[in-house]
């Protein structure tokens, strides 16, 4: 019963509004009996109208509705209002920019002016650092020593009270370090870069002299200068941007200082011990990296500095785009988050034009764009310095230009379709070079492309002056260039920062010859891994080394590294979730939490607006029905979809401690089977309702459904650890599906304003209600029940 709380009423009311909207659509489109339909409409003040006949043949071709003056005004207003909410308190615009490199165990000893200071803590700001792990521990750290007289030194030590967990630090203290190895207690681990960190000791120390020794574990980069020539280059880097001494109250202590040996102060050290406006009262998401920013913001800075990147598990372009904001505004939270927020804002005008082109109605385009502007994940994901934003932006753009191509009627000359095809391929190439999940969207893009190609061939007018054979040859050859050759060139070129960091020859000749040496090895490894698994599982088997002495070789090697890495990501995470949880908003991922101030909390998570998530799911199923002409084909497809989902849910939950793990307690297994079967029966009942009450056959619905399914279905097969934010690209097409229903209501019901404007207003109201827990505003604890509708929501 702990799942039944008063707050669940908010969820039930919202779900009820969504279901009412979906039922209203089905009734208005002719699914209900005329008597019941007229009765409903008369009660709500609506006037039914005749429903246009459905098409007999599926086709994407049709009128591409242009933008009008009022559309430009509406798009601008929606974009501006959203931009204000997106850039509000995006992050600090100032942070330490000058760093002292303690690489290769660099050491600094300073003398403080005046009387010794009473120091009980250290607050410091970290920069870049490279290095591997030593004995299971991150080797990047500092040994901090203090002295009151320059002769007797005390070292900062970590307190570890659990002998079974050496990584668990319970406190810090000062102690004599004579005859002991350096402690390196002040850490700068991979997840502590570009953050304000703080340690507080059990007791204060008298400080007149301060000595800091860096420990940057060497990282060797293997660089191939030929097929049989390999050199290992060491890399040392350990940057510290600011170090403040704290008093007993935790406040920074200003002091004057000089080098202990009397030498001039190096320029790189002049700001290291400054206490100024850049030093915050405490660390927070607003002034430090959080979640995967520790990887992507760092990698963007490494690309700028010419350092081989630490994070190589995704293609490079997203981090290169992210680095533009850093170049503009410095290595600050605002700088590393700027481009993501800008791309999030930029999605809205593209979406508005897309919806207007598709449906031709200003209210439809405006309401659909507002839905996406009020989408929770759209806001949260674009305000964090990760690469998902760029993937979704390019997915939207590539489908936009593809749709503009598909609407061209059969018989259109090749020249008129060349530009949208080129732009769609360009967006696909840029998206693929940003994140692999764009490849999922490209599967749907290929499906609608070939569907449209077939339709144009089928409907080719006999009287057309354009020869069909010539058009086919031109279109296919140009498509190979746009969707294969050009994206491969873009993808390979995105690895230029890697190649420059390794110093390889970037000439065209070396790049082409490197492709000839590396790509066959990559294909051989892929063949053995996926098609000859008995070979790859032999004892002592090692995949062939891919030469990385060229731009193409670096790209090829990284593909193999990325693939093997992602296949091995299976660690438990408290906020991980599976695709069947995403579609119902069951398990958001918490990005940040701070409960230090009594009576208040600061936290935010990535999840979907319930209106878009729940209403969009129903709308997608309606689009699935409208994608088929005959009743039996609708029924067969929906049945197959449900059974496939059931199979993949069962299969994915066979892992250890999951729902259908054989060693689960018998009553747990029985309960989970009952839940799964109940969900299947519920789906079959919904399927029966849709078959009876959602007639229609429309190319727009098929376009939307294919795009959505291509983004979601691949996750059915993926067993790695996954999170709610992986649903972000699919949410885009939930908005399209709801907008499709908006348009259908406008065509079939003169009373459309009540459901369309009502649902849009509900989404906007929820956006305002949840806004504090989408961007990390501090809220009083009494506010939590308003946003914690379901027990699994982390508020």
C-alpha positions in Angstrom: 0.0 0.0 0.0 3.0 2.3 0.2 2.5 3.0 -3.5 -0.9 4.5 -2.9 -0.3 8.0 -1.6 -2.5 11.2 -1.8 -0.2 12.5 -4.5 -1.2 9.7 -6.8 -4.5 11.6 -7.3 -2.6 14.1 -9.5 -1.4 11.2 -11.7 -4.9 9.8 -11.9 -6.5 13.1 -12.8 -3.9 13.7 -15.5 -4.4 10.2 -16.8 -8.1 10.7 -16.8 -7.8 13.9 -18.9 -5.5 12.1 -21.3 -7.9 9.2 -21.7 -10.8 11.6 -22.2 -8.9 13.4 -25.0 -8.1 10.1 -26.7 -11.7 8.9 -26.5 -12.9 12.3 -27.8 -10.7 11.9 -30.8 -12.0 8.3 -31.5 -15.6 9.5 -31.1 -15.1 12.6 -33.4 -13.4 10.5 -36.1 -16.5 8.3 -36.4 -15.7 5.4 -34.0 -18.7 5.9 -31.7 -22.3 5.6 -32.7 -23.8 8.8 -34.1 -26.2 9.0 -31.2 -23.5 8.7 -28.5 -21.3 11.0 -30.4 -23.9 13.7 -30.8 -24.9 13.3 -27.2 -21.3 13.8 -26.0 -20.8 16.8 -28.3 -24.0 18.5 -27.3 -23.1 18.2 -23.6 -19.8 19.8 -24.3 -21.0 22.5 -26.7 -19.5 20.9 -29.8 -21.0 20.5 -33.3 -20.1 17.4 -35.3 -19.2 17.7 -38.9 -18.8 15.2 -41.7 -15.6 13.2 -41.8 -13.7 13.1 -45.1 -13.2 9.8 -46.8 -9.9 8.1 -46.2 -7.3 7.6 -49.0 -7.4 4.3 -50.9 -3.7 4.2 -51.4 -1.0 5.1 -48.9 1.0 8.1 -50.1 3.3 10.7 -48.6 2.9 13.0 -51.5 0.7 16.0 -51.0 0.7 19.7 -50.4 3.5 21.2 -48.4 1.8 24.0 -46.5 3.9 27.2 -46.3 4.5 29.4 -43.3 2.4 32.6 -43.0 2.9 35.8 -41.1 0.9 34.7 -38.1 3.0 31.4 -38.1 6.2 33.3 -37.9 4.9 35.4 -35.0 3.6 32.3 -33.2 6.9 30.4 -33.7 8.9 33.4 -32.5 6.8 33.9 -29.4 6.9 30.2 -28.4 10.6 30.1 -29.0 11.4 33.2 -27.0 9.3 32.2 -24.0 10.9 28.8 -23.9 14.4 30.3 -24.3 13.8 32.4 -21.1 13.0 29.2 -19.2 15.9 27.3 -20.8 18.6 29.8 -20.1 17.4 30.8 -16.6 20.1 30.0 -14.1 21.8 27.8 -16.6 25.1 28.0 -14.7 27.8 30.3 -13.3 29.3 32.5 -16.0 32.6 32.7 -14.0 35.0 30.0 -12.8 38.8 29.7 -12.5 40.4 29.8 -16.0 44.1 29.6 -15.1 45.4 26.3 -13.9 48.7 25.2 -12.5 49.9 21.8 -13.9 51.2 19.5 -11.2 52.0 16.8 -13.8 55.0 14.6 -13.4 54.8 15.0 -9.6 55.3 18.8 -9.7 55.7 20.3 -6.3 55.0 23.8 -4.9 56.0 25.1 -1.5 54.9 28.6 -0.3 55.3 30.7 2.8 52.4 32.6 4.2 52.9 36.1 5.5 52.2 37.0 9.1 51.2 34.8 12.0 50.3 31.1 11.3 46.7 30.5 10.3 44.3 28.2 12.1 43.2 25.9 9.2 40.6 23.2 9.4 39.7 22.5 5.8 40.5 23.0 2.1 38.3 24.0 -0.8 39.7 23.5 -4.2 38.7 23.6 -7.9 40.1 21.0 -10.3 41.0 21.1 -13.9 42.1 18.5 -16.4 44.0 15.4 -15.5 45.1 12.2 -17.3 46.2 8.9 -16.0 45.1 5.3 -15.4 44.1 3.5 -12.2 46.7 2.1 -9.8 45.8 -1.0 -7.8 42.1 -0.3 -8.5 42.4 3.4 -7.3 42.5 6.5 -9.3 46.0 7.8 -9.2 45.4 11.5 -9.6 45.7 13.3 -6.3 47.8 15.7 -4.2 49.9 15.3 -1.1 49.2 18.3 1.1 51.6 19.2 3.9 51.5 22.1 6.3 53.9 23.5 8.9 54.0 26.3 11.4 57.8 26.7 11.5 59.1 25.2 8.2 60.7 22.2 10.0 57.9 20.1 11.5 55.4 19.1 8.8 52.0 17.5 9.0 50.3 15.7 6.2 46.6 15.5 5.3 45.4 11.9 5.7 42.2 10.1 4.9 40.3 8.3 7.6 39.1 4.9 6.6 37.3 2.9 9.3 36.0 0.1 7.2 38.8 -2.5 6.6 36.7 -4.3 3.9 36.1 -1.1 1.9 39.4 0.8 1.4 37.7 3.3 -1.0 35.3 4.5 1.7 36.6 7.7 3.3 34.9 8.8 6.5 37.0 11.9 7.3 40.3 13.7 7.2 43.0 14.6 9.7 46.5 16.1 10.0 49.3 13.9 11.2 53.1 13.7 11.1 54.2 12.0 7.9 57.8 11.2 8.9 59.0 7.8 7.6 55.6 7.4 5.7 54.9 7.5 2.0 53.0 10.5 0.7 49.3 10.1 1.5 47.9 11.9 -1.6 44.7 12.4 0.3 43.4 15.4 -1.7 41.9 13.5 -4.7 41.2 14.6 -8.3 39.5 11.5 -9.7 37.9 11.2 -13.1 34.5 12.2 -11.7 35.9 15.2 -9.8 37.1 17.4 -12.6 35.9 21.0 -13.0 34.2 20.8 -9.6 34.5 22.7 -6.4 35.5 20.1 -3.8 36.0 20.4 0.0 37.5 18.5 2.8 37.3 19.3 6.5 39.6 17.9 9.1 38.8 16.6 12.6 41.0 19.2 14.2 42.7 22.4 13.0 46.4 22.8 12.1 48.7 25.8 12.4 49.8 26.8 8.9 52.7 29.1 8.1 54.1 27.0 5.3 52.1 25.0 2.7 53.5 22.3 0.3 51.6 20.6 -2.4 52.9 17.6 -4.4 51.0 16.3 -7.4 50.6 12.7 -8.4 49.6 12.4 -12.1 49.8 8.8 -13.0 51.3 8.4 -16.5 49.1 7.5 -19.3 50.7 5.9 -22.4 49.2 6.4 -25.8 50.1 3.9 -28.4 50.8 5.6 -31.7 51.4 3.6 -34.8 53.7 5.2 -37.4 53.4 2.2 -39.7 52.0 -1.3 -40.0 54.8 -2.7 -37.7 56.0 0.5 -36.0 54.5 1.5 -32.6 55.7 4.1 -30.2 54.3 4.7 -26.7 54.0 8.4 -25.7 53.6 9.3 -22.0 51.1 11.9 -21.0 51.2 13.8 -17.6 48.5 16.3 -16.7 47.2 17.4 -13.4 45.6 20.8 -13.3 44.6 22.7 -10.2 42.7 26.0 -10.6 42.2 27.2 -7.0 43.0 26.1 -3.5 41.6 27.9 -0.4 42.3 27.3 3.2 39.2 27.2 5.4 38.7 28.3 9.0 36.7 26.4 11.6 33.4 28.0 10.2 34.3 26.7 6.7 35.0 30.2 5.4 38.0 30.8 3.1 40.9 32.6 4.7 42.6 35.3 2.6 46.4 35.5 3.0 49.5 36.9 1.3 52.2 34.5 0.3 55.6 34.0 -1.5 57.6 31.1 -2.7 59.3 29.4 0.3 62.7 29.5 -1.4 62.5 33.2 -2.2 62.2 32.7 -5.9 59.8 34.8 -8.1 56.2 33.6 -8.2 55.6 31.8 -11.5 52.8 33.4 -13.6 50.8 30.2 -13.6 50.7 30.3 -9.8 49.5 33.8 -9.3 45.8 33.0 -8.9 46.0 29.5 -7.4 45.6 30.7 -3.8 43.4 33.7 -4.4 40.2 34.2 -2.3 37.9 36.2 -4.5 34.4 36.3 -6.0 35.1 33.1 -8.0 35.1 31.0 -4.8 31.6 29.9 -4.0 30.2 29.3 -0.5 29.6 25.6 -1.5 29.7 23.3 -4.4 26.5 22.8 -6.4 25.4 21.9 -9.9 25.4 25.7 -10.7 29.2 26.0 -10.3 30.5 22.5 -11.0 30.0 19.6 -13.3 27.4 17.0 -12.6 26.4 13.6 -14.0 27.9 12.9 -17.4 29.2 16.5 -17.7 32.3 15.0 -16.0 33.0 13.2 -19.3 31.6 15.4 -22.1 32.5 18.9 -20.8 36.0 17.6 -19.9 36.4 16.1 -23.4 35.3 19.3 -25.1 38.1 21.2 -23.1 40.6 18.5 -24.0 39.7 18.9 -27.7 40.4 22.6 -27.4 43.7 22.0 -25.6 44.8 19.3 -28.1 44.8 16.6 -25.5 43.8 13.1 -26.5 40.3 12.7 -25.0 39.5 10.8 -21.9 36.0 10.0 -23.1 35.9 8.1 -26.4 32.8 6.0 -25.9 30.7 8.2 -28.3 31.6 9.8 -31.6 33.4 13.2 -31.3 31.1 15.7 -33.0 28.8 16.3 -30.1 31.8 17.3 -27.9 33.1 19.5 -30.6 29.8 21.4 -30.8 29.8 21.6 -27.0 33.3 23.1 -27.1 32.0 26.1 -29.1 30.3 27.4 -26.0 33.5 27.0 -24.0 35.4 29.0 -26.6 32.8 31.7 -26.4 32.3 31.9 -22.6 35.2 30.1 -21.2 35.4 26.9 -19.3 32.5 27.8 -17.0 29.2 26.0 -16.3 27.4 28.5 -18.5 30.0 27.9 -21.3 29.9 24.2 -21.3 26.0 24.1 -21.2 25.4 27.0 -23.6 25.4 25.1 -26.9 23.0 22.4 -25.6 20.5 24.9 -24.4 20.9 26.8 -27.7 20.2 23.7 -29.8 17.2 22.9 -27.5 15.8 26.3 -28.3 16.6 25.8 -32.0 14.5 22.7 -32.2 11.3 24.7 -31.7 11.2 26.8 -34.9 12.2 23.7 -36.9 9.5 21.7 -35.3 6.9 24.5 -35.9 7.8 24.7 -39.6 7.7 20.9 -39.8 4.2 20.7 -38.2 2.9 23.6 -40.4 4.3 21.9 -43.5 2.7 18.7 -42.5 -0.7 19.8 -41.3 -1.2 23.3 -42.7 -3.0 24.7 -39.6 -1.6 27.4 -37.4 -3.3 26.1 -34.2 -2.0 22.6 -34.9 1.6 23.7 -35.4 1.4 26.1 -32.4 -0.1 23.6 -30.0 2.3 20.8 -31.1 5.3 23.1 -30.6 4.0 24.2 -27.2 3.8 20.5 -26.2 7.5 20.0 -27.1 8.4 23.3 -25.4 6.7 22.0 -22.3 8.3 18.6 -22.5 10.2 17.9 -19.3 13.0 15.9 -20.8 13.5 18.4 -23.6 14.3 21.1 -20.9 16.4 19.0 -18.6 18.5 17.2 -21.2 19.3 20.4 -23.2 20.5 22.1 -20.0 23.1 19.5 -19.2 26.4 19.4 -21.1 25.9 16.0 -22.7 25.5 15.0 -26.4 21.9 13.7 -26.5 20.6 17.2 -27.4 22.6 17.3 -30.6 21.4 13.8 -31.5 17.7 14.7 -31.2 18.3 18.0 -33.0 19.8 16.2 -36.0 17.1 13.5 -35.9 14.4 16.2 -36.1 16.3 18.0 -39.0 16.9 14.9 -41.0 13.2 13.8 -40.9 12.1 17.4 -41.6 14.0 17.5 -44.9 13.1 13.9 -45.8 9.4 14.8 -45.3 9.8 17.8 -47.6 11.2 15.4 -50.2 8.5 12.8 -49.7 5.7 15.3 -50.3 6.9 16.0 -53.9 4.4 14.5 -56.3 5.3 11.6 -58.6 6.8 12.9 -61.8 8.7 15.8 -60.2 12.1 16.4 -61.8 15.1 15.1 -60.0 16.5 18.6 -59.6 13.6 19.7 -57.3 14.2 16.8 -54.9 18.0 17.0 -54.8 18.3 19.8 -52.2 16.0 18.2 -49.5 17.7 14.8 -50.1 21.1 16.4 -49.7 20.1 18.3 -46.5 18.5 15.2 -45.0 21.7 13.2 -45.6 23.8 16.0 -44.2 21.8 16.1 -41.0 22.0 12.3 -40.8 25.8 12.5 -41.2 26.1 15.2 -38.5 23.8 13.2 -36.2 25.7 9.9 -36.6 28.9 11.7 -35.9 27.4 13.0 -32.6 25.9 9.8 -31.2 25.2 6.3 -32.4 21.5 6.4 -31.3 20.9 8.6 -34.5 21.5 5.3 -36.4 18.3 4.0 -34.9 16.4 7.0 -36.4 18.2 6.5 -39.7 16.6 3.0 -39.9 13.2 4.7 -39.9 14.5 7.3 -42.3 15.4 4.5 -44.7 12.0 2.9 -44.4 10.1 6.0 -45.2 12.5 6.9 -48.0 12.0 3.5 -49.8 8.2 3.7 -49.1 8.2 7.1 -50.7 10.4 5.9 -53.6 8.0 3.0 -54.3 5.0 5.4 -54.1 6.5 7.8 -56.7 7.3 4.8 -59.0 3.8 3.5 -58.5 2.0 6.8 -59.2 4.3 8.1 -62.0 2.1 10.0 -64.4 2.1 8.7 -68.0 2.0 12.2 -69.4 5.1 13.3 -67.4 7.9 14.7 -69.5 10.4 13.4 -67.1 11.6 9.9 -67.9 11.1 7.5 -65.0 14.2 5.4 -65.7 16.5 8.5 -65.8 14.9 9.8 -62.6 15.4 6.4 -60.8 19.1 6.3 -61.8 19.7 9.9 -60.8 17.8 9.6 -57.5 19.5 6.3 -56.4 23.0 7.4 -57.3 22.5 10.8 -55.5 21.0 9.0 -52.5 24.1 6.8 -52.2 26.2 10.0 -52.1 23.9 11.7 -49.6 23.2 8.9 -47.2 26.4 6.8 -47.4 29.4 8.5 -48.8 28.9 12.0 -47.4 28.0 10.8 -43.9 31.1 8.5 -43.8 33.3 11.5 -44.8 31.7 13.6 -42.0 32.0 10.8 -39.5 35.7 10.3 -40.3 36.5 14.0 -40.3 35.0 14.3 -36.8 38.1 12.4 -35.6 40.5 15.1 -36.6 41.1 16.2 -32.9 42.1 12.6 -32.1 44.5 12.5 -35.0 46.0 15.9 -34.2 46.5 14.9 -30.5 48.4 11.7 -31.7 50.3 13.7 -34.4 49.5 11.3 -37.3 50.0 12.3 -40.9 46.7 13.9 -42.1 47.5 13.8 -45.8 44.8 12.4 -48.1 47.2 9.7 -49.3 47.9 8.5 -45.7 44.2 8.7 -44.9 43.2 6.5 -47.9 46.0 4.0 -47.4 45.2 3.9 -43.7 41.6 3.0 -44.5 42.9 0.2 -46.7 44.9 -1.2 -43.7 42.4 -0.6 -40.9 38.9 -1.2 -42.3 39.5 -4.8 -43.3 40.8 -5.6 -39.8 37.7 -3.9 -38.3 35.4 -5.9 -40.5 37.3 -9.1 -39.6 36.9 -8.4 -35.9 33.2 -7.7 -36.4 32.7 -10.9 -38.4 34.4 -13.0 -35.8 32.4 -11.4 -32.9 29.0 -11.6 -34.4 29.0 -14.4 -37.0 31.7 -16.8 -35.7 31.2 -16.5 -32.0 32.9 -19.9 -31.4 36.2 -18.4 -32.6 35.9 -15.3 -30.4 35.2 -17.4 -27.3 38.3 -19.6 -27.6 40.7 -19.3 -24.7 43.4 -16.8 -25.3 41.6 -15.2 -28.3 42.3 -11.6 -28.9 40.8 -9.4 -31.6 43.3 -8.3 -34.2 44.9 -4.9 -33.5 43.6 -2.1 -35.8 46.4 0.2 -37.1 45.8 3.8 -35.9 48.5 5.5 -37.9 46.0 7.5 -39.9 42.8 9.4 -39.6 40.8 6.5 -41.0 42.7 4.1 -38.8 41.9 6.1 -35.6 38.3 6.2 -36.6 38.1 2.5 -37.3 39.9 1.6 -34.0 37.5 3.8 -32.1 34.5 2.0 -33.6 35.7 -1.3 -32.2 36.6 0.2 -28.9 33.1 1.8 -28.6 31.3 -1.3 -29.6 33.1 -3.5 -27.1 32.7 -0.9 -24.4 29.0 -0.5 -24.7 28.4 -4.2 -24.9 30.1 -4.5 -21.5 28.1 -1.8 -19.7 26.0 -3.8 -17.3 26.7 -2.5 -13.9 23.8 -1.9 -11.5 22.7 1.7 -11.2 20.0 2.8 -8.8 18.2 4.9 -11.4 18.6 2.6 -14.4 15.4 1.6 -16.2 14.2 -0.4 -19.2 12.3 0.7 -22.3 9.0 -0.7 -21.0 9.4 1.6 -18.0 10.2 4.6 -20.2 6.9 4.5 -22.1 4.9 4.9 -18.9 7.3 7.3 -17.0 7.9 4.6 -14.4 11.5 5.3 -13.4 13.1 8.8 -14.0 16.8 9.2 -13.6 17.8 11.5 -10.8 20.7 13.8 -11.9 21.2 15.9 -8.7 20.2 15.9 -5.1 21.1 18.3 -2.2 19.4 18.1 1.1 21.9 20.0 3.2 19.6 22.8 4.1 17.0 21.7 6.6 13.5 22.1 5.4 14.5 22.5 1.8 15.7 20.3 -1.1 17.4 20.8 -4.4 17.1 18.1 -7.0 16.2 17.4 -10.6 15.6 14.5 -12.8 15.0 13.5 -16.5 11.6 12.2 -17.3 8.7 13.1 -19.6 5.7 15.4 -19.2 2.9 13.0 -18.2 0.6 14.5 -20.8 3.1 13.9 -23.6 4.2 10.5 -22.3 0.8 8.9 -21.6 -1.2 10.8 -24.2 1.5 10.3 -26.8 1.6 6.6 -26.2 -2.1 6.3 -27.0 -1.6 8.6 -30.0 1.2 6.4 -31.3 -1.0 3.3 -31.2 -3.7 5.3 -33.1 -1.1 6.2 -35.7 -0.2 2.5 -35.9 -3.8 1.8 -36.7 -3.9 4.5 -39.3 -0.8 3.1 -41.0 -2.7 0.1 -42.4 -5.7 0.1 -44.7 -7.4 -3.2 -44.1 -8.8 -4.2 -40.7 -7.1 -7.6 -40.7 -3.7 -6.0 -41.4 -4.3 -3.5 -38.5 -5.2 -6.4 -36.2 -2.3 -8.6 -37.3 0.3 -5.8 -36.8 -1.0 -4.7 -33.4 -1.1 -8.4 -32.3 2.4 -9.0 -33.5 3.6 -5.7 -31.8 2.2 -6.8 -28.5 3.6 -10.3 -28.6 7.0 -9.0 -29.7 7.0 -6.5 -26.8 5.9 -9.3 -24.4 8.7 -11.6 -25.6 11.4 -9.0 -25.3 10.2 -7.9 -21.8 10.4 -11.5 -20.6 13.8 -12.1 -22.3 15.3 -8.9 -20.8 14.1 -9.7 -17.3 15.8 -13.1 -17.2 19.0 -11.5 -15.8 20.1 -12.0 -12.2 17.6 -10.6 -9.7 15.3 -9.4 -12.4 11.6 -10.1 -12.6 11.9 -13.6 -14.2 15.2 -14.8 -12.9 14.7 -18.5 -12.3 16.0 -18.3 -8.7 13.5 -15.7 -7.6 11.1 -16.7 -4.9 8.1 -18.6 -6.2 5.5 -16.1 -5.1 7.6 -13.3 -6.7 7.7 -15.2 -10.0 4.0 -15.8 -9.9 3.2 -12.2 -9.1 5.4 -11.0 -12.0 3.8 -13.4 -14.4 0.4 -12.2 -13.3 1.4 -8.6 -13.9 2.8 -9.4 -17.3 -0.2 -11.3 -18.5 -2.5 -8.6 -17.1 -0.6 -6.0 -19.1 -1.0 -8.2 -22.2 -4.7 -8.5 -21.7 -5.0 -4.8 -21.2 -3.1 -4.2 -24.4 -5.3 -6.6 -26.3 -8.5 -4.9 -25.0 -7.0 -1.6 -26.1 -6.2 -3.1 -29.5 -9.8 -4.2 -29.9 -11.1 -0.8 -29.0 -8.7 0.9 -31.5 -9.7 -1.5 -34.3 -13.4 -0.6 -33.7 -13.0 3.1 -33.0 -9.9 4.4 -34.8 -10.6 4.0 -38.5 -8.5 5.7 -41.1 -5.5 5.2 -43.4 -3.0 8.0 -43.7 0.6 8.5 -44.9 1.3 11.1 -42.2 0.4 8.5 -39.5 2.6 5.9 -41.1 5.5 8.4 -41.2 5.1 9.3 -37.5 4.7 5.7 -36.4 7.8 4.4 -38.3 9.9 7.2 -37.0 8.8 6.5 -33.4 9.2 2.7 -33.7 12.7 3.0 -35.2 13.9 5.0 -32.2 12.3 2.6 -29.6 12.4 -0.9 -31.0 16.3 -1.2 -31.1 16.2 -0.8 -27.3 14.2 -4.0 -27.1 17.3 -5.9 -28.1 19.9 -4.1 -26.0 20.9 -5.6 -22.7 23.3 -3.0 -21.4 22.4 -0.7 -18.6 19.9 1.9 -19.9 18.2 5.1 -18.5 15.1 7.2 -19.0 17.0 9.8 -21.1 17.5 7.2 -23.9 13.8 7.8 -24.6 14.4 11.4 -25.5 14.4 10.9 -29.3 11.2 8.9 -29.1 9.5 11.6 -27.1 9.9 13.9 -30.1 7.6 11.6 -32.2 5.1 11.3 -29.3 4.6 15.1 -29.9 4.1 14.4 -33.6 1.5 11.8 -32.8 -0.5 14.0 -30.5 -0.3 16.8 -33.0 -1.7 14.4 -35.6 -4.6 13.8 -33.3 -5.0 17.6 -32.9 -5.2 17.9 -36.6 -7.7 15.1 -36.9 -10.0 16.7 -34.3 -9.9 20.1 -36.1 -11.0 18.4 -39.3 -13.7 16.3 -37.8 -15.2 18.3 -34.9 -16.1 22.0 -34.7 -15.7 21.7 -31.0 -12.0 20.9 -31.2 -10.9 23.8 -29.1 -12.0 22.2 -25.9 -9.8 19.0 -26.2 -6.9 20.5 -28.2 -6.4 23.7 -26.2 -7.4 21.9 -22.9 -4.7 19.2 -23.3 -2.1 21.8 -24.4 -2.9 24.0 -21.4 -2.6 21.0 -19.1 0.8 20.2 -20.4 1.9 23.8 -19.9 0.5 23.8 -16.4 2.5 20.7 -15.5 5.6 22.4 -16.9 5.2 25.3 -14.5 4.4 22.9 -11.6 7.5 20.7 -12.2 9.8 23.5 -13.4 11.8 23.7 -10.1 12.6 20.0 -10.2 13.5 20.2 -13.9 16.3 22.8 -13.5 17.3 22.4 -9.8 15.7 25.3 -8.0 15.6 24.9 -4.2 12.1 24.1 -3.0 10.6 23.7 0.5 10.0 20.1 1.5 6.2 20.8 1.6 6.4 21.1 -2.2 7.6 17.6 -2.7 4.2 15.9 -2.6 3.1 18.1 -5.5 5.7 16.6 -7.8 6.2 13.1 -6.3 3.1 11.6 -7.9 4.4 8.0 -8.0 6.6 6.3 -5.4 9.4 5.6 -8.0 9.7 9.3 -8.9 12.9 10.5 -7.0 11.6 13.8 -5.5 
